[in-house]
Amino acid sequence: MITPASVYAAVDGTWPAVKMHSHGPWILREGQGGGKRVSAATATDAPGAGDIAAAENAMRALGQTPLFMVRGADAALDSILANQGYNVVDPVNVYLADTGLLTDQPIPPVTAFAIWEPLAIMTDIWAKGEIGKSRLDVMHRANKKTAILARWNEKPAGTAFVAIHDGIAMVHAVEVLQHQRRQGVANWIMRAAGHWAAQNDADHIAVLCTHANTAANMLYQRLGFRKRCGYHYRQKPEST
């Protein structure tokens, strides 16, 4: 059985920080502009209120704004951070499925391809979704990986990144061009990711989705994904 700990390890393994530092009851991530997932601190043990300040100072020393990822078992940490003025940011569902659920249909010809390294059109599509160089650097740090290019209406339509860690394929950075949405493009991107995962011996496939992205949550559930765990971030308002 895939545990939440296994899924969180796959998040780190498939979307890697530049470095991960052990610091008291924390893992600190050095992200160099690659986004929250590669910049947030997570607890490895129950921290006290004094440990928050130590983590804040260490993150600032890395040139980062203090940011904490709070997982399902971190209720005490969540309470401490709330009491210190940290707000909830970007609650995320972590979905998991058997890879076979995505391989029951063949990919129609000239619809979706697994390609590495990404083509220029793929980086252009990501850029429209504010996925720029720092996040592309994250992709390049992963080990077993590919990217998916989707075409629709005889034109490029969308892209995504997929990597494998310990038998779990995880899909990141799904982006469909605005004028190509609501036509099933994301469905074929996910199915192409599933076919690639199966060909590379990943029995499970996972994807992250913010609570706010209603359409994507519905798509993943229709495809057979089920929520395995989740997390949110805590960050102080910028004015403080």
Secondary structure as the mmCIF struct_conf table of DSSP 4:
data_model
#
loop_
_struct_conf.conf_type_id
_struct_conf.id
_struct_conf.beg_label_comp_id
_struct_conf.beg_label_asym_id
_struct_conf.beg_label_seq_id
_struct_conf.end_label_comp_id
_struct_conf.end_label_asym_id
_struct_conf.end_label_seq_id
HELX_RH_AL_P HELX_RH_AL_P1 PRO A 4 THR A 14
BEND BEND1 TRP A 15 TRP A 15
BEND BEND2 VAL A 18 VAL A 18
STRN STRN1 LYS A 19 HIS A 23
TURN_TY1_P TURN_TY1_P1 GLY A 24 PRO A 25
STRN STRN2 TRP A 26 GLU A 30
TURN_TY1_P TURN_TY1_P2 GLN A 32 GLY A 33
BEND BEND3 GLY A 34 GLY A 34
HELX_RH_3T_P HELX_RH_3T_P1 LYS A 36 VAL A 38
TURN_TY1_P TURN_TY1_P3 SER A 39 SER A 39
STRN STRN3 ALA A 41 ALA A 41
STRN STRN4 THR A 42 ALA A 43
BEND BEND4 THR A 44 ASP A 45
HELX_RH_AL_P HELX_RH_AL_P2 ALA A 49 ALA A 61
TURN_TY1_P TURN_TY1_P4 LEU A 62 GLY A 63
STRN STRN5 PHE A 68 ARG A 71
TURN_TY1_P TURN_TY1_P5 GLY A 72 ALA A 73
HELX_RH_AL_P HELX_RH_AL_P3 ALA A 75 ASN A 83
TURN_TY1_P TURN_TY1_P6 GLN A 84 GLY A 85
HELX_LH_PP_P HELX_LH_PP_P1 TYR A 86 TYR A 86
STRN STRN6 ASN A 87 ASP A 98
HELX_RH_3T_P HELX_RH_3T_P2 THR A 99 LEU A 102
BEND BEND5 THR A 103 GLN A 105
HELX_LH_PP_P HELX_LH_PP_P2 PRO A 106 PRO A 108
TURN_TY1_P TURN_TY1_P7 PRO A 109 VAL A 110
BEND BEND6 THR A 111 THR A 111
STRN STRN7 ALA A 112 ILE A 115
BEND BEND7 TRP A 116 GLU A 117
HELX_LH_PP_P HELX_LH_PP_P3 PRO A 118 LEU A 119
HELX_RH_AL_P HELX_RH_AL_P4 ALA A 120 LYS A 128
TURN_TY1_P TURN_TY1_P8 GLY A 129 GLU A 130
HELX_RH_AL_P HELX_RH_AL_P5 LYS A 133 ARG A 141
BEND BEND8 ASN A 143 ASN A 143
STRN STRN8 LYS A 144 TRP A 152
TURN_TY1_P TURN_TY1_P9 ASN A 153 GLU A 154
STRN STRN9 LYS A 155 HIS A 165
TURN_TY1_P TURN_TY1_P10 ASP A 166 GLY A 167
STRN STRN10 ILE A 168 VAL A 176
HELX_RH_3T_P HELX_RH_3T_P3 GLN A 178 GLN A 180
BEND BEND9 ARG A 182 GLY A 184
HELX_RH_AL_P HELX_RH_AL_P6 VAL A 185 GLN A 199
TURN_TY1_P TURN_TY1_P11 ASN A 200 ASP A 201
STRN STRN11 HIS A 204 THR A 210
TURN_TY1_P TURN_TY1_P12 HIS A 211 ALA A 212
HELX_RH_AL_P HELX_RH_AL_P7 THR A 214 ARG A 222
TURN_TY1_P TURN_TY1_P13 LEU A 223 GLY A 224
STRN STRN12 ARG A 226 GLN A 235
TURN_TY1_P TURN_TY1_P14 GLU A 238 SER A 239
#
